[in-house]
Amino acid sequence: QVQLVESGGGLVQPGGSLRLSCADPGSIFSDNVMGWYRQAPGKQRDLVASISVWGSKNYADSVKGRFTISRDNAKNTVYLQMNSLKPEDTAVYYCYGYKPPFGNYWGQGTQVTVSS
């Protein structure tokens, strides 16, 4: 069974930081792209960042310079370090792993709320 386990969401003030983690205990995606999407209420799910197994990274324009994605292949875990958070970053953040030819597999989602 494919399982991605997320942690690290919460409430933070504007300008603050959070670090999200996504574990792949079954090592299903050890050779595949992993990353994060987010979905705000009433909006579509959008890509935030992705990382290949070799460390090639891709970011949404809205988070460039503030968010950093990384992965620890030995621990089968992907991280999203989020700095200088803004209220518009408020969303449910979903970890994903891409497994061709089946597509994306998703974590359960973790809420990030940026508010004073």
Secondary structure as UniProt FT lines:
FT   STRAND          5..7
FT   STRAND          10..12
FT   TURN            14..15
FT   STRAND          18..23
FT   TURN            25..26
FT   TURN            28..31
FT   STRAND          34..39
FT   TURN            41..42
FT   STRAND          46..51
FT   TURN            53..54
FT   STRAND          57..59
FT   HELIX           61..63
FT   TURN            64..66
FT   STRAND          67..72
FT   TURN            73..76
FT   STRAND          77..82
FT   HELIX           87..89
FT   STRAND          91..99
FT   TURN            100..102
FT   STRAND          103..106
FT   STRAND          110..114
//
